[in-house]
Amino acid sequence: MRYSTLVVEVALGVGLGVFASPTLPGYDRRYATRPPRSPVQGLGQLKASAGLTWTSCFDQFQCTVMTVPLDYDDPSVGTVNIQFIKSPAKKQEGYTQDILFNPGGPGASGVSVMLDDIDAIRQTLGLEHNIVSFDPRGVGYSGPDLSCFAGPSDDDYMDFLSPIDIHNNETLRWTWDRAGAFGDQCTQAERGRNFTARYVNTVATASDVLQYTEWLAKSKGEDPLTSELWYYGASYGATLGAVFADRHPRRVGRLVLDGVQDADDYFQGKWIDSIADADRVFETFFSYCQQAGHFHCKFWDRSVSRIKDRFHAIEAKLATSPILTGGYIYVDAEELKYLLVIAIDDPQRYFPELAYLLWGLEQASEGFTREEHEIRLLEERYSQTMSKWSEDEARLLIGCTDADGRLNLSSFDAFVTHANTVYNTSKYLGEYWASDATVCSHISIRAPPSQVVNPDRLGANRTSNPILFLSTSLDPKTSIQGARNMAKKFGGSRLLEQKGIGHTVLYDSSSCTRAMVKNYLKDASLPPEGTVCAGDRNPFTGSSMRRGDLVDIADMPVPFF
């Protein structure tokens, strides 16, 4: 996808962005280039081992590298190194455990998220547990290499990830051609590596998670074969947790699965049902803005319909020509679509920013007739966006391997039909969402049979401890219906709904939700059936647009599955 070069003035700081994701920072910029601040001068110096050997890293963290089989059923295939990071408990209790945390993806770096957001993560998981995360296979510092290019990815190949124009057959053909070229390139690259990417999939990663729990038990003098997993997974991380519970139902200690994709939709390679509520989420922008008033929402107007009409007027303008903000910075229709994807991911954080941006675009289209000096602030911190192609490669290769060729979009007509289905599911998000699945029909990489999920049979009548599912009422990328469907697949589990909007509850959990999660982690107690926790805040609450920090769109989160 091409990332916007627009600079937006906002009053709020930039946080995480997940496909399902949160909302995730890119390890290329925030993780791999982070200045060394600890006894480990770079994670590359850590020695891998068949066990857990923790070493101080990044001041307040501990790191280790696990060596595991590429294929647990056939160790002769070879091994791969997996990078782990741990934030020790701030206060030890009698029930303190290691909680393994996966922030989403696929393709998201757990190490990166821990380094940037451990305090926010602890708001939900508390101070009394060790929080452990990792870079799954093919991600960040974990092997194997999934790069489809010998050097930096070719923008001409990756541009197919830009939002499509569903009404323009020429651009649809261009996207389909480019996606096919990328898939062919990835297949060729993997052929030169003996197709090690076939071992990079959700089942294999679930096996790595089990291996971690067994080595952890062994390090504490406990029986590895009866070890249990304590885990919090958000977005795709919830899918990973569900696969673990399916494969190892008697090894569930605590599983909190937040922002849950329907496994049928994900493993069939469709990736459509998860965005069923995306438009309803964005439509709340207009009403929340109107309720907030001009002090909190820069795009405010005296009625919801007037705010909506002004937005669609900007949308129509961008459909014919970009809006210049003066100088050399402009926004076009493609960039607006990308910004909407960001905004609905975390409305509490990004709706106010979107409101200010829309106001600026409206002013610019009118020739700077009002408050020109404020609009020109949009230009003061222009900077080149940074490449994040490696994340996209991992996301697509893992997702396509999981899909196992089930969705065939190898013909242009099939792609157009698929794109229209996605667009009809979400007018606001669909044109961004539609191109990903196209790649899979051109990637000839298949996991070994033991690492393939049968979505029709995923689930368990009973797990050793019940699973707690979490969802907001309206999640733009993992609809609550997916959480309901998945909860039914695991006997004894429970769904806790948090009233509100946004992708996952992790970074905006309410006091009610946090209390329920804490009780579950302590003694496996579940909230009563049908419990709905109120949210603690709404978009625009406590926010007012001022001339504060300027935030480059390049620093905004990369939308993941």
PyMOL commands that set and color helices and strands:
alter all, ss='L'
color gray80, all
select helices_A, chain A and resi 27-30+43-45+75-77+110-125+155-161+169-191+196-199+202-219+224-226+236-247+249-251+263-267+273-275+278-292+304-320+333-345+347-365+372-379+389-403+412-425+430-433+436-440+449-451+455-457+480-489+506-508+511-523+553-555
alter helices_A, ss='H'
color red, helices_A
select strands_A, chain A and resi 7-9+55-57+61-69+79-87+98-102+130-135+229-234+252-258+323-324+330-331+467-474+494-501+532-533+550-552
alter strands_A, ss='S'
color yellow, strands_A
deselect
rebuild
show_as cartoon
